[in-house]
């Protein structure tokens, strides 16, 4: 339950210095968010692809979050000498928090803070009466649009075709998002990100092992002025 969940009252009081100690003298804030990051495969892949960008995973399960924290700490130590630990060495730009992203995202993120937001293999909640528990819904889309800057990209992928249709339908219907085709993103240099989206997460690897299909859909945050 959420009773034991602590969360900041507003983004300004979200303490980033413990998460990104090498960046504590900067005013940089996370620019990419992986919602329901699971075991952290995407975070680890993006950390070295975007060494100057702060990346945040949000995960609701306590033990899974702890696992990802330990994984990041180990990589930080493995990749640099002790005196380098305070510098902006590898994996210093990636962190994870335990959070209910469906309830508290605007407590962590300022308006327009994000340029990328990821929903990779979200829980499908198959039964119709459970659909309101899905991480993509009209109410939540308003929050995602708020924290994403115009031009920012939403990445979704799932192996559940019905969920793909659901996410696609809701995102297409929302005025602040427009579909962006995979080819277009690849032509704009987003290929490595798309490859990570497809293959870097633990769930994505599992789907591969089972020869499952993957449905990708990406959306661009439009400019408010167009409304
Ligand atoms: N994205 C990861 C991957 O591709 O391997 C994990 C996919 S897993 C099927 C979905 C994850 O979302 C789980 O780890 C679950 O605990 C997390 N989750 C579900 N609801 C959440 C919420 N409201 N806030 C944060 N995480 C959530």
Boltz pocket constraint, residues with backbone or C-beta under 6 A from the ligand:
constraints:
  - pocket:
      binder: B
      contacts: [[A, 35], [A, 36], [A, 37], [A, 38], [A, 39], [A, 58], [A, 59], [A, 60], [A, 61], [A, 64], [A, 99], [A, 100], [A, 101], [A, 102], [A, 103], [A, 119], [A, 120], [A, 121], [A, 122], [A, 123], [A, 201], [A, 202], [A, 203], [A, 204]]
      max_distance: 6.0
